[in-house]
Every structure is written in structure tokens, then in C-alpha cells.
């Protein structure tokens, strides 16, 4: 069975050349050297701890709503106006669609409800709502102008 003194002597043999490169290591007090080695190891852990305990990347805190404005044949409509209404505040924001009828609204607060509607050449799509209960951070909303006819 190994004693504490044996462990300290083993640590002394390994660490002594690193700690005392030009001196002869005092053999009388190997436990002091072991304590010094433990103190240095503890210091190394405190220096390395922030990187070891690095924070995980936080999930996004805002929503992104993207989609397309489509005609009756599902072709993208370039230049259609898309209006977003924050149903909590009543604030409206609008943009024009780009290539393929695509639009993107970013930075939307997760605890608000939103409504989306598209307009092109005097025709308006149905209104699509996104609820604050919808936990997705990226939501796809496709709007049809004119809306498909119900049969």
C-alpha cells in the first residue's frame, strides 16, 4: 500500500527538474514540494476554468418570419407589398417582395402576435397570423394574391 510520503516523493522526482532546474532538490521535505505542486495545479485550474466553463451559445431571442407572395399558379410575385401588423401595439411595417416573391421580417419580439397580408395590383391576400404561442424562431408564411378560391 502506498503512503502519502511515497506519493510526495514520486511527485518530487517528476516535478523537481521543472521547478528547480539548476538547484539540487532538498530531499528532506518532499511533502513541501508536493504541496507546492498542488498549489500550482490549483492555480492552473483557476486560470483555465473560464474556458472550461464557457457559456453555451444562447438561442435567439427574436423571431424571423419569411415567405413568398405567390399568384394563383404559385409563381412568385416580385414587387408585391407585404404588410406586417404587430397586433399588440398596432404598429404596421411594410416592404416589397424581391426576386421570387420573397420577403423577410427579422427581429420580431417573441411575446407579440403578428398579422401578415400582401397586396399586388389592387388584389389582397388573406391575412395570416403568427401567435406568440408559436415557439418557432423561424416561421415561413406564404401569401397568395389573389387568394385561392374555395370550392
N, C-alpha and C positions, 0 to 999 in steps of 0.2 A: 504494500500500500504506500502511495506517495504522500510525503509530508509537505507542509507549507514551505519549509526550508528548501526541500528538493526542487519544488516548483520555482522558488525565487532564484535558486542557483541556475536552473535551466534558462530562465528569463535573462539572468545576468550574462550567461555565455552568449546569448543571441544578441542582446541589446547593447552590451558593453562596448563593442567596437564602434557602434553607431553614435553612442552618447559620449564616450571618452576616446576619440580616435588616437590621441597622442599620449595619453596617460595610461599608467598601469592601473587597472581597476582594483579598488580595495576589496579584498576577498572576505574581510571580516564582517561586513554588513550588507550581505546580498539583499536582505529584505528592504533596505532603504532604496536600493536601485529598483526593486520590484514596485515599490510604492511610486517612485518617480515615473516608471513606465506606465503604471495605471493612470497617474495624473495626466501624462502626455496623451494617452489614449482617450481619456475623457475629454480633454481639451479638443482633440481632433474630432470627436463626435459632435461636440457643441458647434464647431465651425462648420461641419458637414451637415448638421441637422436641417438647416433651412432647405437645402437642395433635396435631402431625403424626404422631407415632409412637404414637398412642393404642392401647391394647391392644384386641384384638378381644374380643368378648363370649365368655366361656368357655362350653363346653357344660355341661349339667347333670351333676352327679357322682352323683346318686341316681336310682333308678328310681321310676316310678309305675305301679301296677297298678290298673286299673279294670275294671269289668264289670257284669254283671247276673246276678241269680239268677232263673231262669225255670222255669215249670211245664211240664208235658208239652205244652201248647198254645202255648208260647213267650210267655206272659203274665208280666210282671214280678211278683215276689212281694215285697210290702212287709213288713218286719219279720222277714225270714229272717236267721238268724245266719250270718255268714261268718267262718270261722276261717283265719288265716294262720299257718303254721309256718315259722320260719327253720330250714332243715334243717342249717345249720352249727352253730347254738347250741342248737337245740331249743326256743327261746322261742316261745310262742304268743300271738297277738293276735287279738281278735275284735271284730266290730262288727255292727250291724243294718243291713239294707238300707233305703234311703229310697224315695222315690216312683219307681215304675217298676222296683223291684228293684235299683236302682243302689248300687254301693259303690266306694270309692276308698281305696287304701292308698298313702301318699306317703312319701318319704324312705327308700326301701329301698336298702340297700347293693348296689352293682352286682356285688360279688365273692361274694355269697351265693346259695344256691339256696333257693327258697321253694315251699311247697305250700299250695294253697287248697282249701277244702271248705265247702259250705253245708249248713245243716240247717234244716228247717221242718216243724213238726208231726210230729216223730219220724222223718222221712224225710231221708236224707242223699244228697248228690250224689256223683258220682265225684270223686276228688282230682285236681286239675290242678297240675302242677309247672312252675315257671319256673326255668330254668337260669341260672347265672352266665355261661354261654357265649352267652346271648341278649343281643345288644348293643343292643337297642331300649331307649330310656329311658322310653317309654310303652307298656305292654303291656295288651292287652284280654283278659280272661278271663271267659267266660260259663259259669255253672254251672247245670245242670238238676236240679231236685228234683221228683219222683223222676227219676233218670237215664233217658234214652230206652231203651226195651227193644231189645235186639239181636235180629235175626231170623235 
